[in-house]
Amino acid sequence: MSIRGRIGRLIRAKRADDQPSSMQTVEDAHRRQLEAYEKARRSTADLAATHRKLEVLCSEAKAELEDLNRQAEEAVAAGDDDAARHALRSSLSTKQRLEQLTAQRHDAGGQLGRLQDDLDRIASRVADQQLHYHHLTARHGVSEATGSMQRAVAASTQAASEAADAARTAEREDRRTRHLDAAKEEITGTNPGFSDFESEFQELEAASDVESQLARLKETEEPPQPAGGSSPGR
């Protein structure tokens, strides 16, 4: 493969490493769904609290309006027109406030109903996605466990093969040692004058050295000179 091809493979591998895994993508999407549901739930709860507060204010304004109307009736019956006018002016202001609060409560109730419907839909969608997420997580766990088991089986098989090779090697070494020992015993048994196999070979080597030295001495020894010192032929 060319250098450009190898560099391209390295770049693609680096990009693949940088990309999130499929399970990571699923987990991120599930987390975002839960966050969106929690935000919608808090918004719905806040609006429900506001709606309840408006209901309380409407009840208080209605009770105040009824009390002012009763005061105006009692003032008229007592012939106190000024007190009746004051109660009627206050009742008009309270009535306007009650109408505004009632309209706000009605709007809040409508928004609350729509938010509750949206929240129910989101909750149902989140529940379905959560089941799917748990299913994917379980399948992913099974796949990882299966892969780990396969790697463990492969490692065990390799170890067993190496152990078998080692056992065969040990058996060969044992057979070679036993054959060598048997050969030593056989050779030692044919020469009773020697105590063992090693001493026999040492004696053979010594004899060989003696013969070699004797041969060298014979080669270097000068022949004897004739008597009278006369040269041959005279």
Secondary structure, DSSP 8 states (H G I E B T S, - for coil): --HHHHHHHHHHHHHHHHS--HHHHHHHHHHHHHHHHHHHHHHHHHHHHHHHHHHHHHHHHHHHHHHHHHHHHHHHHTT-HHHHHHHHHHHHHHHHHHHHHHHHHHHHHHHHHHHHHHHHHHHHHHHHHHHHHHHHHHHHHHHHHHHHHHHHHHHHHHHHHHHHHHHHHHHHHHHHHHHHHHHHHHHHHT-TTSSSHHHHHHHHHHHHHHHHHHHHHHHH------GGG--TT-
